[in-house]
Amino acid sequence: MSVLDSIFNYNERLIVQEMAAQLENESCTEEQLSDIACLALNKVPAKYIKHSVDRAFYMSNDERAELEVSVRESVTEAIKFIKGVKN
């Protein structure tokens, strides 16, 4: 087992969960979904951990709230860009 098999970017899961919530009633191709995920992930810092509880345990309520806002905004912006919605 390599090191890469035992670590992951905590924010990847948050981005994908937020995408599912925001795109629940939308139709997207696999390519669009991948593009949205990449754009959104590039807007938030990578946070590599071994276990989900590692990150959640050490985050304050303020940090968690700030991360939720950042993830939500990043996904919203990425969806608008990929779907061609202008501000």
N, C-alpha and C positions, 0 to 999 in steps of 0.2 A: 504494500500500500504506500503510495507516495504522499508527500505533504499536501499536495493539491486535492487529494481525496478526503482529507480530514478537516479542511477549512472551507468556509464559504463567506460570501459578502452578505451580511445581514440585510442590507438595504435592497438587495435583489428581490427578496421575498416580499418586502413591504411594497415595492414598486409593482410587482405582479399582482398582489392583492388589491392595491389601489386601482390598477388598470381594470381588473375584473369588476370592481364596484362601479367605476365610471363608464365602462363600456358594456354594462349588463344588457342594455337594450339596443346596442349598436352592432352593425355588421362590419367586420374587419377581416381582411385577408391575413394569412400567417405572416406575410412580408410586412404588412402595416403594423401588426402586433410587435414584431421584432424591432421595427424601426422606432415605434413608440417607446418600447422598453429601453432601447439603447439611448435614445435622446434623453429620456427621464433619468436614467442611471448616470449619465454624464453630468447632470445638474446637481447631484447629491454626492457627498464624499463617500468613498468606499470604506466600509467598516468590516474587516475580516475577523471572524471568530470561529471557534470550534463547535460551540453549542449555542443554540438560541438563548438559553437561560443566561449565558455569559454576558451578553449584551443587555438584555432586559434587566438583569439583576443590578448592574452597575450604572444604570441610567436614572437620573433624577426625574421627577415628574415634569419639570420645566424642559429638560432635554428631550424627553419623550414627546411632549406637546410640540416643541419646535421641530422635531424630526417629522412628525405627522403632517404639519403644515408644509414643510419643505417637500415631502413626498407628494402630497396632494397637488401642490402648485406645479411641481415638475411634470407630473403626469398630465395635468390639465394643459399645460403649455405644449407638451409633446403631441397630445391628441390634436390640438388646434393646428399645429404645424403640419402634421401628417395628413389630416383631413382637409387641409386647405382653408381653414377658417381664419379670417383676418380679424385683428383687434379693432 
